[in-house]
Amino acid sequence: MNDSSPHQSPAPARKALVIGGSLGGLFAATALRAIGWQVEVFERSPAALDSRGGGIVLQPDVLRAFDFAGIQHTQALGVRSRHRVFLDAAGKIRHNQLMPQTQTSWNTLYAALMSGLPSEHYHRGATLIDVRQDDHGVTATFEGGKQAQGDLLIGADGGHSTVRSLVLPDMQPDYSGYLVWRGLVDERDLPDQTRALLYENFVFQQSPESLMLTYMVPGADGSTRVGERRFNWLWYLKAAPGAELDAALTDHAGRRRPHSVPPGAMAPAQEAAFRALAKGRINPAFLELICLTPDIFVQSILDLKVPRMVFDRVLLTGDAAFIPRPHTAGSTAKAASNAVALAQALNHQPDVRKALDTWQHDQLRNGAQMVDWGISMGNRIMGIDPLPTR
């Protein structure tokens, strides 16, 4: 045997470009890093995403993604609720059922995921404009001419995905027919009498074509200590396409936003109309929450199902591929599940294309089922007749 043969260097680590630096992108990035991939995350916003979103039900898939990526969190990720309580419009308890679960917040998950990604691999102010790929890899081009190369490009850039617009240019989310109005109130700001009814419970008021709910989430800084948490509330209301929807989504500068108006940007007249509506329809405890909310925000409820998630070396994950309605409490969990399944497929199959085919098969089915379930549940809650099947 000849021992003079040259030393064989290990194969270089494969590299993924993740477009989108919110939760979906961070789940993908941390999962792939856990199996030895190099990862670069590109976020279009130039500012840190430290104050977006509201409450999220903490699902097992999210915890599994943290464990898979080896992300340690020094404090509880969420607030435990004990009962599901249903109130009528007068505030009387109509139903009370023990059903423990845990609720977290966007900020809490984002901070924990960011702790698992070195800052030099997270690039802010990077707006994708083009993607090119060949047998050797994929190249992303950003505004200003900057480019990045990798073995895979992952579109984790949300419901209004630029990556999806490049690979499926004719596919856009569909408006469901209703909106969700949202807000957050610091626990310490709520009067004792109101707090006692809502405290550490998942509380609902449902009426025809309307659903409001509230539950507790960590504080803005992630604290789960008593007195430092927040009440997260949501109110689903119909809004017809056209003038009614346009009014709800027009901000204080007169700009008609595509799908949501963020906290602090609502038009004064629209906010006043919403608060007046609440006085006539919402029970006293929920009305107290709305009155104490300084910055109400509103989002349109959308539906999206893609026919494919893999386009050679480009793939779609999370809400870039499937947008389930919030009633499923599954959007964040779905993104986490997509990420872990992708890392496992790539780790077990050296042929990237075969790994992606295997991954896509299951994720397509699971995503479509979740969207269909959300549509059925949401239409039933809101009294929307399903479209006739052809």
VOPAGU-2260 file (C-alpha; in pm, 1 decimal, decimal comma):
REM VOPAGU-2260
SITE   aa  ch    i         X         Y         Z
SITE  MET   A    0       0,0       0,0       0,0
SITE  ASN   A    1     131,7     344,4     -91,7
SITE  ASP   A    2     111,7     587,1     205,9
SITE  SER   A    3     236,6     880,5      -0,8
SITE  SER   A    4    -106,3     959,4    -153,5
SITE  PRO   A    5    -222,2    1316,5     -89,7
SITE  HIS   A    6    -433,9    1383,6     219,2
SITE  GLN   A    7    -805,3    1397,5     140,4
SITE  SER   A    8    -956,5    1720,6     275,9
SITE  PRO   A    9   -1314,2    1705,1     404,0
SITE  ALA   A   10   -1578,1    1827,9     161,8
SITE  PRO   A   11   -1661,1    2196,0     214,5
SITE  ALA   A   12   -1979,2    2267,0     405,3
SITE  ARG   A   13   -2280,6    2331,5     189,6
SITE  LYS   A   14   -2430,0    2678,8     199,7
SITE  ALA   A   15   -2786,3    2805,8     214,7
SITE  LEU   A   16   -2912,8    3155,9     143,2
SITE  VAL   A   17   -3222,3    3229,0     352,6
SITE  ILE   A   18   -3441,1    3513,7     229,2
SITE  GLY   A   19   -3643,5    3653,7     517,1
SITE  GLY   A   20   -3519,3    3722,9     866,7
SITE  SER   A   21   -3839,3    3676,1    1064,6
SITE  LEU   A   22   -3936,1    3357,6    1248,2
SITE  GLY   A   23   -3961,9    3133,9     941,2
SITE  GLY   A   24   -3618,5    3233,7     816,9
SITE  LEU   A   25   -3461,2    3193,2    1159,4
SITE  PHE   A   26   -3612,6    2848,0    1205,7
SITE  ALA   A   27   -3463,8    2743,4     870,0
SITE  ALA   A   28   -3126,4    2900,1     943,2
SITE  THR   A   29   -3080,9    2751,5    1289,4
SITE  ALA   A   30   -3198,3    2404,8    1179,9
SITE  LEU   A   31   -2954,5    2393,7     887,0
SITE  ARG   A   32   -2668,3    2519,1    1101,4
SITE  ALA   A   33   -2739,5    2229,6    1335,9
SITE  ILE   A   34   -2650,5    1980,8    1058,6
SITE  GLY   A   35   -2334,8    2166,0     959,2
SITE  TRP   A   36   -2452,6    2390,3     677,9
SITE  GLN   A   37   -2325,4    2743,1     634,6
SITE  VAL   A   38   -2618,3    2984,0     635,7
SITE  GLU   A   39   -2660,1    3350,8     547,8
SITE  VAL   A   40   -2989,3    3522,8     628,9
SITE  PHE   A   41   -3106,0    3826,1     430,3
SITE  GLU   A   42   -3378,9    4052,5     571,0
SITE  ARG   A   43   -3524,3    4337,5     364,3
SITE  SER   A   44   -3593,3    4562,9     664,3
SITE  PRO   A   45   -3293,4    4777,3     759,4
SITE  ALA   A   46   -3404,8    4792,6    1123,1
SITE  ALA   A   47   -3410,4    4519,6    1384,0
SITE  LEU   A   48   -3741,9    4334,2    1390,0
SITE  ASP   A   49   -3795,9    4384,3    1761,0
SITE  SER   A   50   -4156,6    4498,5    1794,6
SITE  ARG   A   51   -4371,2    4310,7    1546,1
SITE  GLY   A   52   -4666,5    4081,8    1584,9
SITE  GLY   A   53   -4853,6    3977,0    1893,3
SITE  GLY   A   54   -4941,3    3653,9    2065,7
SITE  ILE   A   55   -4868,8    3302,1    1941,5
SITE  VAL   A   56   -4988,5    2971,8    2082,7
SITE  LEU   A   57   -4674,7    2774,9    2168,3
SITE  GLN   A   58   -4698,7    2445,4    1980,3
SITE  PRO   A   59   -4483,0    2130,6    2018,9
SITE  ASP   A   60   -4328,4    2181,1    1674,0
SITE  VAL   A   61   -4177,1    2509,9    1790,2
SITE  LEU   A   62   -4022,0    2350,5    2098,0
SITE  ARG   A   63   -3894,0    2066,0    1880,2
SITE  ALA   A   64   -3723,6    2317,4    1650,0
SITE  PHE   A   65   -3549,1    2479,6    1946,4
SITE  ASP   A   66   -3428,1    2141,9    2068,0
SITE  PHE   A   67   -3312,6    2038,3    1720,2
SITE  ALA   A   68   -3110,1    2358,5    1679,2
SITE  GLY   A   69   -2967,7    2333,3    2030,3
SITE  ILE   A   70   -3099,5    2675,8    2127,5
SITE  GLN   A   71   -3100,0    2730,6    2501,3
SITE  HIS   A   72   -3345,9    2975,9    2652,3
SITE  THR   A   73   -3281,7    3111,0    3000,1
SITE  GLN   A   74   -3644,5    3178,0    3090,3
SITE  ALA   A   75   -3986,7    3038,7    3012,0
SITE  LEU   A   76   -4091,9    3088,4    2651,3
SITE  GLY   A   77   -4455,5    3150,0    2732,4
SITE  VAL   A   78   -4740,4    3204,1    2976,5
SITE  ARG   A   79   -4958,5    2913,9    3081,0
SITE  SER   A   80   -5336,1    2944,3    3052,1
SITE  ARG   A   81   -5563,6    2720,5    3251,3
SITE  HIS   A   82   -5920,8    2738,8    3126,0
SITE  ARG   A   83   -6108,0    2818,5    2809,4
SITE  VAL   A   84   -6381,2    3060,1    2908,8
SITE  PHE   A   85   -6668,5    3175,7    2686,3
SITE  LEU   A   86   -6846,1    3500,7    2772,7
SITE  ASP   A   87   -7163,6    3653,6    2638,2
SITE  ALA   A   88   -7199,0    4018,4    2538,3
SITE  ALA   A   89   -7284,2    4114,4    2896,8
SITE  GLY   A   90   -6971,5    3944,3    3032,3
SITE  LYS   A   91   -7150,2    3647,2    3189,5
SITE  ILE   A   92   -6964,0    3314,9    3175,4
SITE  ARG   A   93   -7146,9    3075,1    2942,4
SITE  HIS   A   94   -6890,0    2794,1    2938,8
SITE  ASN   A   95   -6572,3    2717,7    3133,0
SITE  GLN   A   96   -6349,4    2421,4    3049,1
SITE  LEU   A   97   -6010,1    2319,5    3186,0
SITE  MET   A   98   -5776,7    2317,3    2882,8
SITE  PRO   A   99   -5418,3    2412,4    2975,1
SITE  GLN   A  100   -5189,1    2546,1    2704,6
SITE  THR   A  101   -4903,5    2792,5    2669,1
SITE  GLN   A  102   -4894,8    3120,5    2477,6
SITE  THR   A  103   -4583,0    3305,5    2372,1
SITE  SER   A  104   -4516,2    3615,7    2163,1
SITE  TRP   A  105   -4341,7    3697,3    1839,4
SITE  ASN   A  106   -4080,3    3904,5    2021,8
SITE  THR   A  107   -3996,0    3621,8    2261,0
SITE  LEU   A  108   -3942,1    3363,5    1987,8
SITE  TYR   A  109   -3749,5    3608,0    1769,9
SITE  ALA   A  110   -3507,4    3697,8    2048,4
SITE  ALA   A  111   -3447,9    3332,3    2134,3
SITE  LEU   A  112   -3386,2    3233,8    1771,8
SITE  MET   A  113   -3153,2    3527,8    1714,4
SITE  SER   A  114   -2944,4    3406,2    2007,5
SITE  GLY   A  115   -2874,2    3091,1    1805,5
SITE  LEU   A  116   -2745,5    3273,4    1496,2
SITE  PRO   A  117   -2416,8    3468,6    1497,2
SITE  SER   A  118   -2491,2    3828,9    1403,8
SITE  GLU   A  119   -2241,2    3833,3    1117,3
SITE  HIS   A  120   -2463,8    3586,7     929,3
SITE  TYR   A  121   -2774,9    3808,6     950,9
SITE  HIS   A  122   -2786,4    4083,6     686,5
SITE  ARG   A  123   -3039,0    4367,8     722,7
SITE  GLY   A  124   -3149,7    4603,7     447,0
SITE  ALA   A  125   -3110,5    4331,5     181,7
SITE  THR   A  126   -3393,0    4352,3     -72,6
SITE  LEU   A  127   -3394,4    4060,1    -314,8
SITE  ILE   A  128   -3454,3    4145,1    -680,4
SITE  ASP   A  129   -3342,2    3836,4    -874,2
SITE  VAL   A  130   -3247,3    3470,6    -842,7
SITE  ARG   A  131   -3040,9    3269,8   -1090,2
SITE  GLN   A  132   -2948,2    2904,2   -1063,6
SITE  ASP   A  133   -2760,5    2632,2   -1253,3
SITE  ASP   A  134   -2615,8    2288,2   -1186,0
SITE  HIS   A  135   -2345,8    2436,9    -964,0
SITE  GLY   A  136   -2549,8    2658,0    -734,3
SITE  VAL   A  137   -2782,1    2955,1    -694,5
SITE  THR   A  138   -2709,5    3328,5    -700,4
SITE  ALA   A  139   -2922,2    3592,6    -529,8
SITE  THR   A  140   -2902,4    3955,1    -641,7
SITE  PHE   A  141   -3008,2    4237,2    -412,0
SITE  GLU   A  142   -3082,2    4605,3    -460,0
SITE  GLY   A  143   -2756,2    4792,0    -504,7
SITE  GLY   A  144   -2599,9    4505,1    -698,9
SITE  LYS   A  145   -2478,5    4291,3    -410,1
SITE  GLN   A  146   -2482,8    3918,8    -483,7
SITE  ALA   A  147   -2456,4    3601,6    -278,3
SITE  GLN   A  148   -2398,6    3243,6    -389,4
SITE  GLY   A  149   -2502,2    2917,8    -227,6
SITE  ASP   A  150   -2612,6    2561,7    -285,0
SITE  LEU   A  151   -2974,7    2638,0    -192,3
SITE  LEU   A  152   -3195,1    2944,4    -163,1
SITE  ILE   A  153   -3480,2    2929,6      86,2
SITE  GLY   A  154   -3773,6    3165,2      45,6
SITE  ALA   A  155   -3887,2    3225,6     403,4
SITE  ASP   A  156   -4002,7    3580,9     338,3
SITE  GLY   A  157   -4363,7    3550,6     448,3
SITE  GLY   A  158   -4703,9    3579,2     288,6
SITE  HIS   A  159   -4594,2    3850,0      46,7
SITE  SER   A  160   -4281,9    3660,4     -56,6
SITE  THR   A  161   -4049,3    3804,6    -317,3
SITE  VAL   A  162   -3906,0    3459,0    -378,9
SITE  ARG   A  163   -4253,6    3322,7    -452,3
SITE  SER   A  164   -4319,9    3611,0    -692,2
SITE  LEU   A  165   -4008,3    3505,5    -886,1
SITE  VAL   A  166   -4088,3    3131,9    -908,6
SITE  LEU   A  167   -4470,5    3154,3    -913,0
SITE  PRO   A  168   -4538,2    3502,2   -1052,5
SITE  ASP   A  169   -4913,7    3453,0   -1095,0
SITE  MET   A  170   -4981,6    3328,5    -742,2
SITE  GLN   A  171   -5098,5    3570,3    -471,5
SITE  PRO   A  172   -5283,0    3518,7    -141,5
SITE  ASP   A  173   -5663,8    3538,0    -151,9
SITE  TYR   A  174   -5858,6    3764,7      82,0
SITE  SER   A  175   -6091,2    3563,5     306,9
SITE  GLY   A  176   -6361,8    3826,1     359,5
SITE  TYR   A  177   -6267,2    3933,9     711,1
SITE  LEU   A  178   -6003,8    4115,1     917,1
SITE  VAL   A  179   -5850,2    4074,1    1258,8
SITE  TRP   A  180   -5807,3    4379,0    1481,7
SITE  ARG   A  181   -5538,5    4334,3    1745,5
SITE  GLY   A  182   -5375,9    4490,7    2046,3
SITE  LEU   A  183   -5157,8    4435,0    2351,9
SITE  VAL   A  184   -5214,2    4565,8    2704,1
SITE  ASP   A  185   -4964,9    4550,8    2990,0
SITE  GLU   A  186   -5085,5    4325,8    3270,3
SITE  ARG   A  187   -5030,6    4594,6    3535,4
SITE  ASP   A  188   -5256,8    4841,4    3349,6
SITE  LEU   A  189   -5570,8    4629,9    3373,2
SITE  PRO   A  190   -5810,0    4705,0    3663,9
SITE  ASP   A  191   -5824,7    4430,6    3927,2
SITE  GLN   A  192   -6187,1    4337,3    3855,9
SITE  THR   A  193   -6121,6    4291,2    3484,7
SITE  ARG   A  194   -5792,0    4112,4    3541,7
SITE  ALA   A  195   -5958,0    3856,5    3769,1
SITE  LEU   A  196   -6189,1    3741,9    3488,6
SITE  LEU   A  197   -5920,1    3720,8    3220,4
SITE  TYR   A  198   -5617,7    3625,0    3430,9
SITE  GLU   A  199   -5426,3    3324,0    3289,7
SITE  ASN   A  200   -5727,2    3205,1    3091,8
SITE  PHE   A  201   -5802,1    3178,6    2720,0
SITE  VAL   A  202   -6121,6    3384,0    2695,2
SITE  PHE   A  203   -6366,5    3414,4    2403,7
SITE  GLN   A  204   -6677,5    3603,2    2302,2
SITE  GLN   A  205   -6844,3    3469,3    1990,4
SITE  SER   A  206   -7147,6    3614,0    1818,5
SITE  PRO   A  207   -7276,9    3588,3    1460,9
SITE  GLU   A  208   -7002,8    3692,8    1215,1
SITE  SER   A  209   -6769,9    3795,1    1496,6
SITE  LEU   A  210   -6515,5    3639,4    1733,1
SITE  MET   A  211   -6304,2    3809,1    1999,8
SITE  LEU   A  212   -6050,1    3638,8    2222,7
SITE  THR   A  213   -5772,0    3723,9    2462,0
SITE  TYR   A  214   -5488,4    3544,2    2639,1
SITE  MET   A  215   -5172,0    3637,0    2825,4
SITE  VAL   A  216   -4828,1    3647,5    2662,5
SITE  PRO   A  217   -4478,4    3745,9    2777,9
SITE  GLY   A  218   -4394,0    4112,9    2821,2
SITE  ALA   A  219   -4228,0    4316,8    2550,5
SITE  ASP   A  220   -3890,8    4215,7    2695,3
SITE  GLY   A  221   -3988,8    3847,3    2709,2
SITE  SER   A  222   -4058,8    3846,3    3082,2
SITE  THR   A  223   -4305,2    3588,5    3211,1
SITE  ARG   A  224   -4300,8    3719,7    3568,8
SITE  VAL   A  225   -4633,8    3810,2    3724,8
SITE  GLY   A  226   -4703,4    4179,6    3670,9
SITE  GLU   A  227   -4470,4    4204,9    3369,4
SITE  ARG   A  228   -4673,7    4014,4    3111,8
SITE  ARG   A  229   -4928,7    4137,3    2858,0
SITE  PHE   A  230   -5283,3    4060,5    2749,0
SITE  ASN   A  231   -5301,8    3991,5    2376,1
SITE  TRP   A  232   -5646,1    4040,3    2219,2
SITE  LEU   A  233   -5789,5    3974,8    1873,9
SITE  TRP   A  234   -6127,5    4062,0    1721,2
SITE  TYR   A  235   -6231,4    3908,3    1389,8
SITE  LEU   A  236   -6480,3    4114,5    1187,8
SITE  LYS   A  237   -6605,7    4098,3     831,5
SITE  ALA   A  238   -6503,9    4365,2     582,3
SITE  ALA   A  239   -6641,3    4356,2     229,6
SITE  PRO   A  240   -6392,6    4401,7     -55,8
SITE  GLY   A  241   -6405,8    4755,1    -190,3
SITE  ALA   A  242   -6476,9    5067,9      11,7
SITE  GLU   A  243   -6511,1    4893,5     349,2
SITE  LEU   A  244   -6185,2    4701,8     319,5
SITE  ASP   A  245   -6004,3    5002,0     171,3
SITE  ALA   A  246   -6107,7    5220,9     465,7
SITE  ALA   A  247   -5984,9    4967,3     720,7
SITE  LEU   A  248   -5646,0    4934,2     550,6
SITE  THR   A  249   -5582,6    5305,8     489,9
SITE  ASP   A  250   -5330,3    5449,1     734,8
SITE  HIS   A  251   -5300,4    5792,5     898,8
SITE  ALA   A  252   -5103,4    5923,9     600,8
SITE  GLY   A  253   -5384,6    5832,3     359,5
SITE  ARG   A  254   -5193,4    5538,5     214,3
SITE  ARG   A  255   -5393,0    5225,0     138,5
SITE  ARG   A  256   -5180,6    4944,4     279,7
SITE  PRO   A  257   -5183,8    4611,5      90,6
SITE  HIS   A  258   -5282,9    4380,2     373,6
SITE  SER   A  259   -5224,4    4534,3     718,4
SITE  VAL   A  260   -5185,1    4858,4     911,9
SITE  PRO   A  261   -4914,7    4830,3    1180,2
SITE  PRO   A  262   -4937,7    4958,9    1539,0
SITE  GLY   A  263   -4947,3    5337,1    1555,8
SITE  ALA   A  264   -5035,0    5387,7    1189,6
SITE  MET   A  265   -5414,7    5356,1    1191,7
SITE  ALA   A  266   -5616,2    5646,4    1049,3
SITE  PRO   A  267   -5780,8    5842,4    1337,3
SITE  ALA   A  268   -6129,9    5823,9    1186,0
SITE  GLN   A  269   -6101,4    5448,5    1136,8
SITE  GLU   A  270   -5973,5    5397,3    1490,2
SITE  ALA   A  271   -6257,5    5607,8    1631,6
SITE  ALA   A  272   -6514,5    5405,6    1435,0
SITE  PHE   A  273   -6365,2    5079,6    1558,4
SITE  ARG   A  274   -6368,5    5190,7    1923,2
SITE  ALA   A  275   -6729,9    5309,6    1887,4
SITE  LEU   A  276   -6827,9    4972,4    1740,4
SITE  ALA   A  277   -6671,8    4794,1    2036,6
SITE  LYS   A  278   -6886,0    4989,3    2283,8
SITE  GLY   A  279   -7199,6    4839,7    2137,6
SITE  ARG   A  280   -7088,3    4480,5    2082,2
SITE  ILE   A  281   -6817,0    4373,1    2326,8
SITE  ASN   A  282   -6847,1    4260,3    2688,6
SITE  PRO   A  283   -6711,9    4498,5    2957,2
SITE  ALA   A  284   -6384,3    4310,9    3017,5
SITE  PHE   A  285   -6295,7    4301,4    2648,5
SITE  LEU   A  286   -6403,2    4662,4    2605,5
SITE  GLU   A  287   -6162,1    4755,5    2884,8
SITE  LEU   A  288   -5880,9    4591,0    2690,4
SITE  ILE   A  289   -5964,3    4786,2    2375,5
SITE  CYS   A  290   -5989,4    5114,4    2566,7
SITE  LEU   A  291   -5647,6    5056,6    2725,9
SITE  THR   A  292   -5475,7    4971,9    2395,7
SITE  PRO   A  293   -5278,2    5271,5    2269,2
SITE  ASP   A  294   -5185,1    5124,7    1932,2
SITE  ILE   A  295   -5447,8    4907,1    1767,5
SITE  PHE   A  296   -5345,0    4733,3    1447,4
SITE  VAL   A  297   -5535,1    4543,8    1181,0
SITE  GLN   A  298   -5454,5    4261,9     941,2
SITE  SER   A  299   -5650,3    4102,4     659,3
SITE  ILE   A  300   -5702,6    3727,6     684,8
SITE  LEU   A  301   -5554,7    3558,4     379,7
SITE  ASP   A  302   -5545,7    3213,0     222,8
SITE  LEU   A  303   -5262,0    3065,4      17,3
SITE  LYS   A  304   -5170,4    2717,4    -109,6
SITE  VAL   A  305   -4883,0    2669,7    -352,4
SITE  PRO   A  306   -4877,5    2375,5    -594,6
SITE  ARG   A  307   -4502,3    2326,7    -543,7
SITE  MET   A  308   -4245,7    2418,2    -281,3
SITE  VAL   A  309   -3927,7    2316,2    -464,8
SITE  PHE   A  310   -3792,8    2479,1    -782,0
SITE  ASP   A  311   -3458,8    2303,7    -839,4
SITE  ARG   A  312   -3230,1    2483,6    -589,6
SITE  VAL   A  313   -3495,6    2730,6    -471,7
SITE  LEU   A  314   -3762,8    2638,7    -219,7
SITE  LEU   A  315   -4046,9    2801,3     -27,1
SITE  THR   A  316   -4118,6    2753,4     342,3
SITE  GLY   A  317   -4358,5    2889,1     603,5
SITE  ASP   A  318   -4609,2    3150,5     493,9
SITE  ALA   A  319   -4428,0    3195,3     163,3
SITE  ALA   A  320   -4582,5    2859,7      69,6
SITE  PHE   A  321   -4896,3    2819,0     280,8
SITE  ILE   A  322   -5092,4    3076,5     480,4
SITE  PRO   A  323   -5325,8    2906,6     728,0
SITE  ARG   A  324   -5587,1    3114,7     905,8
SITE  PRO   A  325   -5502,6    3213,2    1264,3
SITE  HIS   A  326   -5777,7    2989,3    1406,1
SITE  THR   A  327   -5545,7    2692,6    1341,4
SITE  ALA   A  328   -5280,8    2843,3    1573,1
SITE  GLY   A  329   -5045,5    2672,5    1329,2
SITE  SER   A  330   -4859,0    2927,5    1118,3
SITE  THR   A  331   -4547,5    2949,8    1337,3
SITE  ALA   A  332   -4553,1    2578,1    1410,6
SITE  LYS   A  333   -4573,1    2504,7    1038,8
SITE  ALA   A  334   -4262,8    2715,0     969,2
SITE  ALA   A  335   -4077,6    2536,3    1248,5
SITE  SER   A  336   -4184,7    2196,3    1117,9
SITE  ASN   A  337   -4082,2    2287,3     761,5
SITE  ALA   A  338   -3735,4    2382,0     887,6
SITE  VAL   A  339   -3668,3    2072,2    1096,7
SITE  ALA   A  340   -3800,5    1838,4     826,2
SITE  LEU   A  341   -3578,7    2010,8     568,5
SITE  ALA   A  342   -3267,7    1973,8     783,5
SITE  GLN   A  343   -3344,5    1608,2     853,1
SITE  ALA   A  344   -3401,6    1533,9     484,0
SITE  LEU   A  345   -3076,2    1700,1     383,0
SITE  ASN   A  346   -2884,5    1533,4     663,0
SITE  HIS   A  347   -3001,8    1184,1     569,8
SITE  GLN   A  348   -2971,8    1215,7     191,3
SITE  PRO   A  349   -2644,9    1341,9      34,3
SITE  ASP   A  350   -2818,4    1404,7    -298,4
SITE  VAL   A  351   -2975,2    1748,3    -242,6
SITE  ARG   A  352   -3237,0    1713,3    -514,3
SITE  LYS   A  353   -3356,8    1376,1    -383,4
SITE  ALA   A  354   -3367,7    1518,5     -31,9
SITE  LEU   A  355   -3580,0    1811,4    -149,0
SITE  ASP   A  356   -3821,2    1583,1    -334,3
SITE  THR   A  357   -3872,6    1377,9     -19,7
SITE  TRP   A  358   -3917,3    1690,9     192,6
SITE  GLN   A  359   -4164,9    1849,7     -49,1
SITE  HIS   A  360   -4388,3    1543,6     -66,6
SITE  ASP   A  361   -4485,4    1554,0     300,2
SITE  GLN   A  362   -4478,1    1930,3     346,3
SITE  LEU   A  363   -4714,2    1993,4      53,4
SITE  ARG   A  364   -4972,1    1757,8     196,2
SITE  ASN   A  365   -4943,6    1892,2     550,9
SITE  GLY   A  366   -4956,6    2255,0     439,4
SITE  ALA   A  367   -5262,9    2205,4     220,6
SITE  GLN   A  368   -5447,2    2021,5     497,5
SITE  MET   A  369   -5379,5    2300,8     744,8
SITE  VAL   A  370   -5499,2    2569,9     503,2
SITE  ASP   A  371   -5816,9    2376,2     421,0
SITE  TRP   A  372   -5887,0    2318,6     789,8
SITE  GLY   A  373   -5840,2    2689,2     863,2
SITE  ILE   A  374   -6072,4    2793,0     579,6
SITE  SER   A  375   -6344,0    2555,2     697,4
SITE  MET   A  376   -6314,7    2667,2    1058,7
SITE  GLY   A  377   -6290,9    3038,0     978,8
SITE  ASN   A  378   -6587,3    3037,6     740,8
SITE  ARG   A  379   -6796,5    2856,9     999,5
SITE  ILE   A  380   -6701,0    3104,3    1274,8
SITE  MET   A  381   -6766,1    3407,0    1056,6
SITE  GLY   A  382   -7080,6    3279,0     887,1
SITE  ILE   A  383   -6927,9    3276,1     539,0
SITE  ASP   A  384   -7083,4    3040,6     286,3
SITE  PRO   A  385   -6818,2    2828,5     113,0
SITE  LEU   A  386   -6768,2    2879,9    -256,5
SITE  PRO   A  387   -6944,2    2618,2    -467,9
SITE  THR   A  388   -6717,7    2341,7    -596,6
SITE  ARG   A  389   -6691,9    2291,6    -968,2
